[in-house]
Amino acid sequence: MSFLEGTITHRLLPLLTFLVSFRYVLLLVGGCLLAYAAMGSYALLLFIPAFCSVAVFHSVSPRQVHRWAFVLQMSWQTLCHLGLHYRERTGAPCIRLTIALSSLMLQTQRVTSLALDVHEGKVTVWGDTREPSLGALPLCSYLLFFPALLGGPVCSFQRFQSQIQCSRVSHLTATLRGASQKCLWALALRLLRMAVRGYVAPLARMTDCAGFGCVYVIWSAALLFRLAYYAQWVLDESLLEAAGFGLEPECIPGTEAAWGDLSDTHIWTLETTNRLALFTRTWNKSTSQWLKRLIFQRSPAWPLLATFAFSAWWHGLHPGQVFGFLCWAVMVEADYRIHPFLSSLTKSWHTKVLYKALTWVQTQLIIAYIMTAVEMRSFSALQLLCASYNSFFPLLYGAFLLGLTTYCHSCGF
């Protein structure tokens, strides 16, 4: 029986190889068509670095590939963002260019993640019987495959290649059911945002608000931003689910726990946590993990500040983004110091409840402040935000951080 199975497998091997190659081609062609339909001529901004990355991965040694891929991708992305800044200053922004830059940012995640995998020996360039190989067709398909072209969490090359090579016929029902559920969930979030929008104050009213009334304006605007992000993330995940990439890999035993799920949306944790640090790790989770691996774990000094500074660079270096992400870094550092100190003071059940309630409100207001700052595109709007009463809450955390740091130094800690 084993001889017969081996003979059948040997004869079917060319057919299986053709089917796998066909899947790569289908995903690549679909990505190119989608890019042209959504971006028009700006799709070249995506194609050029993709093909340059193929050349880098096959011409640079594994020890140097990460540095070359990082410099190439981020230099190109920065030039494109500067072009967008110029376009916004001289006239109305082009929606196709904005879509192209958003897709380019996602491509940067895939390129740098794969470069780290090659550098660490998880992926080989010329092929290996034990590790995923980096052929030209799989690489191009990975960088431009249509389910993750316009959005979605970061999918590793190992997972991408493994699930392309696996048969998904038996999982078709589960795939469609999971994708349908997420589509309905995204629709519910959209409807909720439309309903909330009719009751909360729009951000445009910030010029008319005064005192702590501006706090409500900023909080309500941030709530609308969060609902929009949640709905978009769930919709992106449903597309990956429909394409078969949301299921747990089963072809290579022992890798499921390491790869985890492809999900950026953990709404319950984000909306209920009283820890700003936990909110930061959970917000856009796959991107947070990518930043941790790319910057935080590789920074010799000030890793937290370096991570948020790079995040501002990656997002486009608008004034609000630079201010918002640097403020976020300080707030997370303060969160790490403040909560252990406050937890040690809460002895009774009542004080613990009060502590969690007050810190939850503080976390929500700081996140609203940061999120609104990041969404701002001009110095005048940013100055208006900084001059409002909303600045009281991050300043309170900053004062706590400064006081605790001074106290620890005076005590010799």
CORCORTA-V777571 format. One record per residue. N is the residue number from 1. RES is the residue in one letter. PHI is phi in whole degrees, -180 to 180 (* if undefined). PSI is psi in whole degrees, 0 to 359 (* if undefined). NEAR is the number of other ideal C-beta (glycine too) atoms within 10 Angstrom. Layout:
n->N res->RES phi->PHI psi->PSI near->NEAR
n->N res->RES phi->PHI psi->PSI near->NEAR
//
This chain:
n->1 res->M phi->* psi->319 near->5
n->2 res->S phi->-65 psi->323 near->6
n->3 res->F phi->-65 psi->318 near->7
n->4 res->L phi->-64 psi->316 near->8
n->5 res->E phi->-63 psi->320 near->9
n->6 res->G phi->-65 psi->322 near->10
n->7 res->T phi->-66 psi->317 near->10
n->8 res->I phi->-64 psi->317 near->10
n->9 res->T phi->-63 psi->320 near->10
n->10 res->H phi->-64 psi->321 near->9
n->11 res->R phi->-73 psi->329 near->9
n->12 res->L phi->-85 psi->351 near->11
n->13 res->L phi->-58 psi->315 near->10
n->14 res->P phi->-61 psi->322 near->9
n->15 res->L phi->-66 psi->317 near->9
n->16 res->L phi->-64 psi->321 near->12
n->17 res->T phi->-64 psi->320 near->11
n->18 res->F phi->-64 psi->319 near->10
n->19 res->L phi->-65 psi->319 near->13
n->20 res->V phi->-64 psi->316 near->16
n->21 res->S phi->-64 psi->323 near->15
n->22 res->F phi->-64 psi->322 near->10
n->23 res->R phi->-65 psi->318 near->18
n->24 res->Y phi->-60 psi->314 near->21
n->25 res->V phi->-64 psi->318 near->13
n->26 res->L phi->-62 psi->316 near->14
n->27 res->L phi->-67 psi->322 near->23
n->28 res->L phi->-69 psi->312 near->21
n->29 res->V phi->-64 psi->319 near->14
n->30 res->G phi->-61 psi->320 near->17
n->31 res->G phi->-65 psi->318 near->26
n->32 res->C phi->-65 psi->318 near->18
n->33 res->L phi->-65 psi->318 near->12
n->34 res->L phi->-65 psi->320 near->18
n->35 res->A phi->-62 psi->316 near->24
n->36 res->Y phi->-67 psi->322 near->15
n->37 res->A phi->-67 psi->323 near->9
n->38 res->A phi->-88 psi->331 near->18
n->39 res->M phi->-117 psi->345 near->26
n->40 res->G phi->65 psi->225 near->14
n->41 res->S phi->-67 psi->340 near->10
n->42 res->Y phi->-69 psi->353 near->22
n->43 res->A phi->-62 psi->338 near->23
n->44 res->L phi->-61 psi->330 near->13
n->45 res->L phi->-63 psi->339 near->21
n->46 res->L phi->-95 psi->321 near->25
n->47 res->F phi->-71 psi->320 near->17
n->48 res->I phi->-60 psi->307 near->12
n->49 res->P phi->-68 psi->334 near->24
n->50 res->A phi->-65 psi->312 near->22
n->51 res->F phi->-73 psi->328 near->14
n->52 res->C phi->-66 psi->323 near->16
n->53 res->S phi->-65 psi->322 near->27
n->54 res->V phi->-58 psi->316 near->17
n->55 res->A phi->-64 psi->319 near->12
n->56 res->V phi->-65 psi->314 near->19
n->57 res->F phi->-63 psi->333 near->22
n->58 res->H phi->-102 psi->4 near->14
n->59 res->S phi->-126 psi->346 near->10
n->60 res->V phi->-109 psi->145 near->18
n->61 res->S phi->-66 psi->152 near->10
n->62 res->P phi->-56 psi->331 near->17
n->63 res->R phi->-74 psi->335 near->9
n->64 res->Q phi->-108 psi->353 near->12
n->65 res->V phi->-66 psi->326 near->23
n->66 res->H phi->-65 psi->316 near->21
n->67 res->R phi->-64 psi->315 near->12
n->68 res->W phi->-66 psi->316 near->18
n->69 res->A phi->-65 psi->320 near->25
n->70 res->F phi->-64 psi->311 near->16
n->71 res->V phi->-64 psi->316 near->11
n->72 res->L phi->-63 psi->311 near->19
n->73 res->Q phi->-68 psi->314 near->24
n->74 res->M phi->-71 psi->327 near->17
n->75 res->S phi->-65 psi->315 near->11
n->76 res->W phi->-64 psi->316 near->18
n->77 res->Q phi->-64 psi->322 near->21
n->78 res->T phi->-66 psi->317 near->14
n->79 res->L phi->-60 psi->319 near->11
n->80 res->C phi->-66 psi->321 near->20
n->81 res->H phi->-67 psi->322 near->19
n->82 res->L phi->-64 psi->323 near->12
n->83 res->G phi->-62 psi->322 near->14
n->84 res->L phi->-66 psi->319 near->18
n->85 res->H phi->-59 psi->316 near->15
n->86 res->Y phi->-64 psi->320 near->10
n->87 res->R phi->-65 psi->321 near->14
n->88 res->E phi->-69 psi->328 near->16
n->89 res->R phi->-79 psi->329 near->9
n->90 res->T phi->-95 psi->347 near->7
n->91 res->G phi->-177 psi->192 near->8
n->92 res->A phi->-69 psi->137 near->7
n->93 res->P phi->-66 psi->146 near->13
n->94 res->C phi->-92 psi->125 near->15
n->95 res->I phi->-67 psi->326 near->11
n->96 res->R phi->-66 psi->321 near->14
n->97 res->L phi->-66 psi->320 near->19
n->98 res->T phi->-63 psi->318 near->15
n->99 res->I phi->-64 psi->318 near->19
n->100 res->A phi->-62 psi->318 near->24
n->101 res->L phi->-69 psi->322 near->20
n->102 res->S phi->-62 psi->317 near->16
n->103 res->S phi->-68 psi->325 near->24
n->104 res->L phi->-65 psi->323 near->21
n->105 res->M phi->-63 psi->320 near->17
n->106 res->L phi->-68 psi->323 near->20
n->107 res->Q phi->-64 psi->324 near->23
n->108 res->T phi->-60 psi->321 near->22
n->109 res->Q phi->-60 psi->314 near->20
n->110 res->R phi->-68 psi->318 near->24
n->111 res->V phi->-64 psi->311 near->26
n->112 res->T phi->-70 psi->325 near->22
n->113 res->S phi->-64 psi->316 near->20
n->114 res->L phi->-66 psi->321 near->26
n->115 res->A phi->-61 psi->321 near->26
n->116 res->L phi->-66 psi->322 near->21
n->117 res->D phi->-62 psi->319 near->21
n->118 res->V phi->-67 psi->317 near->22
n->119 res->H phi->-61 psi->323 near->17
n->120 res->E phi->-89 psi->1 near->11
n->121 res->G phi->82 psi->12 near->10
n->122 res->K phi->-78 psi->335 near->14
n->123 res->V phi->-130 psi->135 near->24
n->124 res->T phi->-105 psi->149 near->16
n->125 res->V phi->-81 psi->318 near->17
n->126 res->W phi->-100 psi->7 near->8
n->127 res->G phi->102 psi->145 near->10
n->128 res->D phi->-160 psi->149 near->12
n->129 res->T phi->-76 psi->344 near->6
n->130 res->R phi->-106 psi->332 near->5
n->131 res->E phi->-117 psi->156 near->14
n->132 res->P phi->-60 psi->140 near->22
n->133 res->S phi->-103 psi->154 near->14
n->134 res->L phi->-107 psi->69 near->24
n->135 res->G phi->-73 psi->163 near->17
n->136 res->A phi->-65 psi->316 near->12
n->137 res->L phi->-66 psi->311 near->13
n->138 res->P phi->-60 psi->323 near->24
n->139 res->L phi->-67 psi->312 near->26
n->140 res->C phi->-62 psi->319 near->21
n->141 res->S phi->-65 psi->320 near->24
n->142 res->Y phi->-66 psi->321 near->26
n->143 res->L phi->-75 psi->338 near->25
n->144 res->L phi->-128 psi->13 near->25
n->145 res->F phi->-68 psi->137 near->26
n->146 res->F phi->-67 psi->330 near->19
n->147 res->P phi->-62 psi->334 near->24
n->148 res->A phi->-118 psi->18 near->27
n->149 res->L phi->-72 psi->317 near->25
n->150 res->L phi->-102 psi->353 near->19
n->151 res->G phi->175 psi->173 near->17
n->152 res->G phi->118 psi->163 near->24
n->153 res->P phi->-71 psi->165 near->25
n->154 res->V phi->-73 psi->124 near->20
n->155 res->C phi->-107 psi->123 near->22
n->156 res->S phi->-68 psi->156 near->24
n->157 res->F phi->-64 psi->325 near->20
n->158 res->Q phi->-61 psi->315 near->19
n->159 res->R phi->-67 psi->317 near->21
n->160 res->F phi->-57 psi->310 near->23
n->161 res->Q phi->-68 psi->322 near->25
n->162 res->S phi->-64 psi->317 near->17
n->163 res->Q phi->-78 psi->339 near->23
n->164 res->I phi->-69 psi->321 near->22
n->165 res->Q phi->-80 psi->347 near->17
n->166 res->C phi->-89 psi->150 near->17
n->167 res->S phi->-81 psi->131 near->10
n->168 res->R phi->-114 psi->15 near->15
n->169 res->V phi->-63 psi->318 near->7
n->170 res->S phi->-69 psi->343 near->9
n->171 res->H phi->-105 psi->11 near->16
n->172 res->L phi->-61 psi->317 near->10
n->173 res->T phi->-63 psi->313 near->9
n->174 res->A phi->-64 psi->324 near->14
n->175 res->T phi->-64 psi->311 near->17
n->176 res->L phi->-66 psi->323 near->12
n->177 res->R phi->-66 psi->315 near->11
n->178 res->G phi->-65 psi->319 near->18
n->179 res->A phi->-66 psi->320 near->19
n->180 res->S phi->-65 psi->319 near->13
n->181 res->Q phi->-63 psi->319 near->13
n->182 res->K phi->-71 psi->326 near->23
n->183 res->C phi->-64 psi->318 near->17
n->184 res->L phi->-65 psi->321 near->12
n->185 res->W phi->-65 psi->319 near->18
n->186 res->A phi->-64 psi->320 near->20
n->187 res->L phi->-63 psi->319 near->13
n->188 res->A phi->-62 psi->321 near->12
n->189 res->L phi->-67 psi->322 near->22
n->190 res->R phi->-63 psi->315 near->17
n->191 res->L phi->-65 psi->322 near->12
n->192 res->L phi->-64 psi->320 near->13
n->193 res->R phi->-65 psi->320 near->17
n->194 res->M phi->-64 psi->321 near->11
n->195 res->A phi->-69 psi->317 near->10
n->196 res->V phi->-65 psi->324 near->13
n->197 res->R phi->-62 psi->334 near->14
n->198 res->G phi->-77 psi->349 near->6
n->199 res->Y phi->-116 psi->338 near->7
n->200 res->V phi->-97 psi->163 near->16
n->201 res->A phi->-81 psi->133 near->17
n->202 res->P phi->-72 psi->160 near->11
n->203 res->L phi->-65 psi->334 near->19
n->204 res->A phi->-63 psi->339 near->9
n->205 res->R phi->-78 psi->1 near->15
n->206 res->M phi->-66 psi->334 near->19
n->207 res->T phi->-73 psi->342 near->10
n->208 res->D phi->-104 psi->347 near->10
n->209 res->C phi->-80 psi->166 near->18
n->210 res->A phi->-148 psi->146 near->8
n->211 res->G phi->62 psi->219 near->8
n->212 res->F phi->-76 psi->356 near->11
n->213 res->G phi->-65 psi->333 near->14
n->214 res->C phi->-69 psi->335 near->22
n->215 res->V phi->-63 psi->317 near->18
n->216 res->Y phi->-65 psi->322 near->15
n->217 res->V phi->-63 psi->314 near->23
n->218 res->I phi->-68 psi->318 near->24
n->219 res->W phi->-63 psi->317 near->20
n->220 res->S phi->-68 psi->322 near->19
n->221 res->A phi->-64 psi->318 near->21
n->222 res->A phi->-66 psi->326 near->23
n->223 res->L phi->-62 psi->317 near->18
n->224 res->L phi->-65 psi->321 near->16
n->225 res->F phi->-60 psi->314 near->18
n->226 res->R phi->-63 psi->316 near->19
n->227 res->L phi->-62 psi->323 near->20
n->228 res->A phi->-66 psi->317 near->14
n->229 res->Y phi->-63 psi->315 near->18
n->230 res->Y phi->-59 psi->314 near->22
n->231 res->A phi->-63 psi->318 near->20
n->232 res->Q phi->-68 psi->319 near->18
n->233 res->W phi->-63 psi->317 near->24
n->234 res->V phi->-64 psi->321 near->23
n->235 res->L phi->-65 psi->318 near->19
n->236 res->D phi->-62 psi->318 near->22
n->237 res->E phi->-65 psi->325 near->27
n->238 res->S phi->-66 psi->325 near->22
n->239 res->L phi->-67 psi->316 near->20
n->240 res->L phi->-62 psi->321 near->23
n->241 res->E phi->-63 psi->316 near->25
n->242 res->A phi->-65 psi->328 near->17
n->243 res->A phi->-82 psi->356 near->19
n->244 res->G phi->95 psi->6 near->19
n->245 res->F phi->-96 psi->355 near->23
n->246 res->G phi->-89 psi->347 near->24
n->247 res->L phi->-79 psi->155 near->17
n->248 res->E phi->-71 psi->133 near->14
n->249 res->P phi->-64 psi->138 near->18
n->250 res->E phi->-125 psi->0 near->13
n->251 res->C phi->-81 psi->329 near->12
n->252 res->I phi->-117 psi->102 near->16
n->253 res->P phi->-61 psi->144 near->7
n->254 res->G phi->90 psi->0 near->6
n->255 res->T phi->-104 psi->352 near->15
n->256 res->E phi->-62 psi->315 near->13
n->257 res->A phi->-65 psi->325 near->7
n->258 res->A phi->-73 psi->325 near->10
n->259 res->W phi->-84 psi->326 near->16
n->260 res->G phi->71 psi->191 near->14
n->261 res->D phi->-95 psi->158 near->13
n->262 res->L phi->-95 psi->85 near->22
n->263 res->S phi->-149 psi->131 near->16
n->264 res->D phi->-106 psi->354 near->23
n->265 res->T phi->-107 psi->103 near->24
n->266 res->H phi->-125 psi->72 near->17
n->267 res->I phi->-63 psi->319 near->16
n->268 res->W phi->-61 psi->315 near->9
n->269 res->T phi->-64 psi->317 near->15
n->270 res->L phi->-64 psi->323 near->18
n->271 res->E phi->-90 psi->348 near->13
n->272 res->T phi->-114 psi->345 near->12
n->273 res->T phi->-71 psi->146 near->20
n->274 res->N phi->-104 psi->9 near->18
n->275 res->R phi->-110 psi->119 near->19
n->276 res->L phi->-64 psi->326 near->25
n->277 res->A phi->-65 psi->319 near->17
n->278 res->L phi->-67 psi->319 near->16
n->279 res->F phi->-58 psi->317 near->21
n->280 res->T phi->-64 psi->317 near->21
n->281 res->R phi->-68 psi->331 near->17
n->282 res->T phi->-90 psi->331 near->18
n->283 res->W phi->-66 psi->124 near->18
n->284 res->N phi->48 psi->64 near->19
n->285 res->K phi->-59 psi->317 near->21
n->286 res->S phi->-66 psi->324 near->20
n->287 res->T phi->-68 psi->321 near->17
n->288 res->S phi->-61 psi->318 near->17
n->289 res->Q phi->-67 psi->323 near->16
n->290 res->W phi->-64 psi->315 near->21
n->291 res->L phi->-64 psi->322 near->19
n->292 res->K phi->-63 psi->317 near->14
n->293 res->R phi->-73 psi->320 near->15
n->294 res->L phi->-77 psi->320 near->21
n->295 res->I phi->-116 psi->305 near->19
n->296 res->F phi->-59 psi->312 near->16
n->297 res->Q phi->-76 psi->349 near->11
n->298 res->R phi->-113 psi->2 near->13
n->299 res->S phi->-88 psi->126 near->15
n->300 res->P phi->-73 psi->335 near->6
n->301 res->A phi->-147 psi->147 near->6
n->302 res->W phi->49 psi->56 near->11
n->303 res->P phi->-62 psi->324 near->14
n->304 res->L phi->-66 psi->313 near->18
n->305 res->L phi->-64 psi->319 near->16
n->306 res->A phi->-63 psi->322 near->17
n->307 res->T phi->-65 psi->314 near->23
n->308 res->F phi->-73 psi->327 near->25
n->309 res->A phi->-65 psi->318 near->17
n->310 res->F phi->-66 psi->324 near->17
n->311 res->S phi->-62 psi->320 near->20
n->312 res->A phi->-64 psi->319 near->20
n->313 res->W phi->-63 psi->314 near->16
n->314 res->W phi->-64 psi->325 near->23
n->315 res->H phi->-76 psi->339 near->17
n->316 res->G phi->133 psi->354 near->19
n->317 res->L phi->62 psi->33 near->14
n->318 res->H phi->-70 psi->155 near->22
n->319 res->P phi->-54 psi->315 near->16
n->320 res->G phi->-65 psi->326 near->21
n->321 res->Q phi->-69 psi->316 near->21
n->322 res->V phi->-62 psi->311 near->19
n->323 res->F phi->-64 psi->314 near->19
n->324 res->G phi->-64 psi->316 near->25
n->325 res->F phi->-73 psi->324 near->23
n->326 res->L phi->-68 psi->321 near->17
n->327 res->C phi->-62 psi->320 near->21
n->328 res->W phi->-60 psi->318 near->26
n->329 res->A phi->-61 psi->316 near->20
n->330 res->V phi->-65 psi->320 near->16
n->331 res->M phi->-66 psi->322 near->26
n->332 res->V phi->-67 psi->319 near->21
n->333 res->E phi->-62 psi->319 near->20
n->334 res->A phi->-65 psi->322 near->23
n->335 res->D phi->-62 psi->320 near->24
n->336 res->Y phi->-62 psi->328 near->14
n->337 res->R phi->-88 psi->321 near->18
n->338 res->I phi->-73 psi->315 near->21
n->339 res->H phi->-65 psi->318 near->17
n->340 res->P phi->-61 psi->323 near->10
n->341 res->F phi->-68 psi->314 near->13
n->342 res->L phi->-69 psi->325 near->15
n->343 res->S phi->-63 psi->326 near->12
n->344 res->S phi->-70 psi->342 near->8
n->345 res->L phi->-92 psi->344 near->8
n->346 res->T phi->-90 psi->109 near->14
n->347 res->K phi->-103 psi->316 near->8
n->348 res->S phi->-92 psi->169 near->8
n->349 res->W phi->-65 psi->322 near->8
n->350 res->H phi->-66 psi->319 near->9
n->351 res->T phi->-69 psi->328 near->12
n->352 res->K phi->-67 psi->317 near->12
n->353 res->V phi->-63 psi->316 near->11
n->354 res->L phi->-63 psi->318 near->12
n->355 res->Y phi->-61 psi->314 near->16
n->356 res->K phi->-68 psi->321 near->17
n->357 res->A phi->-66 psi->313 near->11
n->358 res->L phi->-67 psi->320 near->12
n->359 res->T phi->-71 psi->331 near->19
n->360 res->W phi->-66 psi->316 near->15
n->361 res->V phi->-62 psi->316 near->13
n->362 res->Q phi->-62 psi->317 near->20
n->363 res->T phi->-62 psi->315 near->22
n->364 res->Q phi->-62 psi->318 near->19
n->365 res->L phi->-72 psi->324 near->19
n->366 res->I phi->-68 psi->318 near->23
n->367 res->I phi->-63 psi->320 near->22
n->368 res->A phi->-61 psi->318 near->23
n->369 res->Y phi->-63 psi->312 near->26
n->370 res->I phi->-66 psi->315 near->22
n->371 res->M phi->-64 psi->320 near->20
n->372 res->T phi->-67 psi->320 near->24
n->373 res->A phi->-63 psi->317 near->27
n->374 res->V phi->-63 psi->327 near->21
n->375 res->E phi->-78 psi->348 near->16
n->376 res->M phi->-81 psi->145 near->20
n->377 res->R phi->-116 psi->359 near->14
n->378 res->S phi->-134 psi->155 near->13
n->379 res->F phi->-67 psi->324 near->12
n->380 res->S phi->-64 psi->317 near->8
n->381 res->A phi->-67 psi->322 near->18
n->382 res->L phi->-67 psi->320 near->20
n->383 res->Q phi->-63 psi->322 near->12
n->384 res->L phi->-64 psi->319 near->15
n->385 res->L phi->-66 psi->315 near->20
n->386 res->C phi->-66 psi->330 near->14
n->387 res->A phi->-83 psi->352 near->10
n->388 res->S phi->-84 psi->171 near->21
n->389 res->Y phi->-68 psi->349 near->14
n->390 res->N phi->-64 psi->335 near->25
n->391 res->S phi->-69 psi->347 near->15
n->392 res->F phi->-61 psi->322 near->12
n->393 res->F phi->-74 psi->313 near->21
n->394 res->P phi->-66 psi->327 near->21
n->395 res->L phi->-65 psi->325 near->10
n->396 res->L phi->-63 psi->315 near->15
n->397 res->Y phi->-64 psi->319 near->22
n->398 res->G phi->-63 psi->321 near->16
n->399 res->A phi->-66 psi->320 near->11
n->400 res->F phi->-61 psi->316 near->17
n->401 res->L phi->-61 psi->314 near->18
n->402 res->L phi->-63 psi->317 near->12
n->403 res->G phi->-65 psi->317 near->13
n->404 res->L phi->-67 psi->322 near->16
n->405 res->T phi->-65 psi->316 near->14
n->406 res->T phi->-64 psi->319 near->10
n->407 res->Y phi->-64 psi->317 near->12
n->408 res->C phi->-67 psi->322 near->12
n->409 res->H phi->-68 psi->321 near->9
n->410 res->S phi->-70 psi->333 near->8
n->411 res->C phi->-89 psi->354 near->7
n->412 res->G phi->83 psi->18 near->5
n->413 res->F phi->-83 psi->* near->8
//
